[in-house]
Amino acid sequence: MLENMRGRVVRIAIDDISTDVIAPSQYRGAVADNDPNLTVLRPHVLEAVRAGLDEHVRPGDIFVCGKNFGLGSHREPAVQIFKVWGVQAVVTESAARIWFRNAIAAGLPAFELEDATKLFAEGDEIEIDVGKWRISNLTRTGNAALSPFPPTVMRILEAGGIMQLLKQRVEAEMPASA
């Protein structure tokens, strides 16, 4: 089961952040299969709106972002970077469909919450209770209901991403060795 999450808020209260801002295209060629840590890209992630994130973000953080987050082209590093950083989840006021699908496929929980950037400030402690579908600000009193994910999305997230889910299915279908 997808566990509850608790962490520090990293707030990007700007609407219409594109995948080109998240993962700038001039560094796309530097993102290679043999660099799973996105070493060349990391210092430039979201630098057009908030420089220095690579030094600021810590494992366990939860991003809270504005409307239409991740609009634009299909760019896997625009999701992979959050996994590399160890981010537990991203909460957006709304997410672009392709970015949202990529996040779920990568096993990154992405929640949509109207007025999320008004409920949370930078550094607040956030709790996401997926059992009750509630999100809470533990620093400043406030909480809101989240829309539950469909069962298919939950299965993908619980497996750690679509590739892990497929791997589990293949392994389950393989005959046991004698």
C-alpha positions as a Python dict, from the first residue, in 0.01 Angstrom:
ca = {
    (1, 'M'): (0, 0, 0),
    (2, 'L'): (116, 353, -78),
    (3, 'E'): (227, 496, 256),
    (4, 'N'): (150, 829, 413),
    (5, 'M'): (406, 1098, 345),
    (6, 'R'): (543, 1368, 569),
    (7, 'G'): (810, 1617, 473),
    (8, 'R'): (929, 1969, 415),
    (9, 'V'): (757, 2186, 154),
    (10, 'V'): (957, 2319, -139),
    (11, 'R'): (721, 2577, -288),
    (12, 'I'): (715, 2688, -652),
    (13, 'A'): (414, 2922, -657),
    (14, 'I'): (430, 2999, -1029),
    (15, 'D'): (177, 2886, -1290),
    (16, 'D'): (253, 2739, -1633),
    (17, 'I'): (596, 2590, -1560),
    (18, 'S'): (696, 2397, -1872),
    (19, 'T'): (905, 2084, -1900),
    (20, 'D'): (1163, 2304, -2074),
    (21, 'V'): (1192, 2513, -1755),
    (22, 'I'): (1203, 2202, -1536),
    (23, 'A'): (1463, 2028, -1754),
    (24, 'P'): (1615, 2295, -1985),
    (25, 'S'): (1660, 2173, -2342),
    (26, 'Q'): (2019, 2295, -2376),
    (27, 'Y'): (2118, 2025, -2122),
    (28, 'R'): (1901, 1753, -2274),
    (29, 'G'): (2192, 1612, -2478),
    (30, 'A'): (2390, 1577, -2156),
    (31, 'V'): (2123, 1351, -2006),
    (32, 'A'): (2243, 1007, -2101),
    (33, 'D'): (2134, 659, -2006),
    (34, 'N'): (2469, 615, -1834),
    (35, 'D'): (2402, 913, -1604),
    (36, 'P'): (2107, 805, -1385),
    (37, 'N'): (2185, 1090, -1142),
    (38, 'L'): (2133, 1357, -1411),
    (39, 'T'): (2460, 1516, -1298),
    (40, 'V'): (2488, 1776, -1576),
    (41, 'L'): (2118, 1869, -1565),
    (42, 'R'): (2075, 1893, -1185),
    (43, 'P'): (2217, 2245, -1132),
    (44, 'H'): (1989, 2381, -1405),
    (45, 'V'): (1656, 2229, -1300),
    (46, 'L'): (1399, 2509, -1264),
    (47, 'E'): (1684, 2764, -1258),
    (48, 'A'): (1480, 3012, -1466),
    (49, 'V'): (1235, 3044, -1177),
    (50, 'R'): (1440, 2936, -876),
    (51, 'A'): (1813, 2895, -904),
    (52, 'G'): (2001, 2672, -661),
    (53, 'L'): (1739, 2402, -609),
    (54, 'D'): (1992, 2122, -644),
    (55, 'E'): (2166, 2244, -328),
    (56, 'H'): (1837, 2317, -149),
    (57, 'V'): (1629, 2003, -207),
    (58, 'R'): (1667, 1717, 41),
    (59, 'P'): (1543, 1360, 23),
    (60, 'G'): (1190, 1343, 166),
    (61, 'D'): (1088, 1691, 49),
    (62, 'I'): (746, 1744, -109),
    (63, 'F'): (707, 2003, -385),
    (64, 'V'): (402, 2229, -388),
    (65, 'C'): (353, 2396, -727),
    (66, 'G'): (111, 2620, -913),
    (67, 'K'): (-129, 2555, -1198),
    (68, 'N'): (-52, 2373, -1522),
    (69, 'F'): (276, 2234, -1389),
    (70, 'G'): (479, 2044, -1648),
    (71, 'L'): (314, 2175, -1961),
    (72, 'G'): (484, 2126, -2295),
    (73, 'S'): (671, 1838, -2444),
    (74, 'H'): (729, 1486, -2322),
    (75, 'R'): (1057, 1510, -2137),
    (76, 'E'): (1130, 1227, -1895),
    (77, 'P'): (1406, 1413, -1704),
    (78, 'A'): (1135, 1664, -1601),
    (79, 'V'): (1000, 1385, -1379),
    (80, 'Q'): (1317, 1183, -1320),
    (81, 'I'): (1487, 1471, -1141),
    (82, 'F'): (1233, 1454, -857),
    (83, 'K'): (1311, 1084, -814),
    (84, 'V'): (1687, 1153, -824),
    (85, 'W'): (1644, 1414, -551),
    (86, 'G'): (1440, 1172, -338),
    (87, 'V'): (1127, 1387, -348),
    (88, 'Q'): (832, 1194, -199),
    (89, 'A'): (556, 1363, -397),
    (90, 'V'): (458, 1668, -597),
    (91, 'V'): (137, 1857, -514),
    (92, 'T'): (18, 2091, -789),
    (93, 'E'): (-282, 2316, -827),
    (94, 'S'): (-311, 2137, -1161),
    (95, 'A'): (-68, 1928, -1362),
    (96, 'A'): (-29, 1904, -1737),
    (97, 'R'): (-159, 1565, -1846),
    (98, 'I'): (162, 1436, -2006),
    (99, 'W'): (373, 1538, -1704),
    (100, 'F'): (118, 1379, -1468),
    (101, 'R'): (122, 1053, -1668),
    (102, 'N'): (502, 1050, -1673),
    (103, 'A'): (511, 1108, -1295),
    (104, 'I'): (276, 818, -1224),
    (105, 'A'): (463, 594, -1470),
    (106, 'A'): (788, 675, -1285),
    (107, 'G'): (629, 598, -947),
    (108, 'L'): (621, 962, -834),
    (109, 'P'): (292, 1047, -661),
    (110, 'A'): (150, 1365, -814),
    (111, 'F'): (-153, 1511, -643),
    (112, 'E'): (-372, 1795, -766),
    (113, 'L'): (-509, 2034, -505),
    (114, 'E'): (-680, 2362, -582),
    (115, 'D'): (-509, 2654, -403),
    (116, 'A'): (-220, 2433, -286),
    (117, 'T'): (23, 2725, -298),
    (118, 'K'): (-205, 2923, -64),
    (119, 'L'): (-224, 2640, 188),
    (120, 'F'): (155, 2590, 210),
    (121, 'A'): (456, 2817, 249),
    (122, 'E'): (820, 2732, 185),
    (123, 'G'): (952, 2507, 461),
    (124, 'D'): (613, 2416, 611),
    (125, 'E'): (573, 2057, 725),
    (126, 'I'): (324, 1874, 506),
    (127, 'E'): (148, 1544, 559),
    (128, 'I'): (-31, 1348, 288),
    (129, 'D'): (-259, 1076, 426),
    (130, 'V'): (-343, 852, 130),
    (131, 'G'): (-564, 629, 346),
    (132, 'K'): (-796, 918, 426),
    (133, 'W'): (-713, 1120, 111),
    (134, 'R'): (-627, 1426, 320),
    (135, 'I'): (-341, 1671, 298),
    (136, 'S'): (-243, 1874, 604),
    (137, 'N'): (-17, 2165, 687),
    (138, 'L'): (137, 2068, 1021),
    (139, 'T'): (316, 2403, 1059),
    (140, 'R'): (14, 2625, 1011),
    (141, 'T'): (-322, 2465, 1079),
    (142, 'G'): (-495, 2372, 760),
    (143, 'N'): (-599, 2069, 563),
    (144, 'A'): (-790, 1972, 254),
    (145, 'A'): (-938, 1667, 87),
    (146, 'L'): (-760, 1502, -205),
    (147, 'S'): (-929, 1319, -490),
    (148, 'P'): (-852, 948, -463),
    (149, 'F'): (-651, 785, -739),
    (150, 'P'): (-818, 516, -948),
    (151, 'P'): (-713, 156, -865),
    (152, 'T'): (-488, 134, -1173),
    (153, 'V'): (-289, 442, -1067),
    (154, 'M'): (-261, 305, -713),
    (155, 'R'): (-123, -27, -844),
    (156, 'I'): (141, 156, -1048),
    (157, 'L'): (245, 379, -755),
    (158, 'E'): (248, 90, -507),
    (159, 'A'): (479, -104, -739),
    (160, 'G'): (716, 193, -766),
    (161, 'G'): (633, 276, -1127),
    (162, 'I'): (502, 111, -1440),
    (163, 'M'): (828, -68, -1526),
    (164, 'Q'): (843, -220, -1177),
    (165, 'L'): (477, -326, -1205),
    (166, 'L'): (546, -496, -1539),
    (167, 'K'): (853, -666, -1391),
    (168, 'Q'): (643, -797, -1102),
    (169, 'R'): (383, -932, -1345),
    (170, 'V'): (646, -1107, -1558),
    (171, 'E'): (811, -1259, -1251),
    (172, 'A'): (471, -1378, -1121),
    (173, 'E'): (402, -1554, -1452),
    (174, 'M'): (742, -1727, -1471),
    (175, 'P'): (736, -2095, -1373),
    (176, 'A'): (916, -2177, -1051),
    (177, 'S'): (1259, -2333, -1096),
    (178, 'A'): (1306, -2684, -970),
}
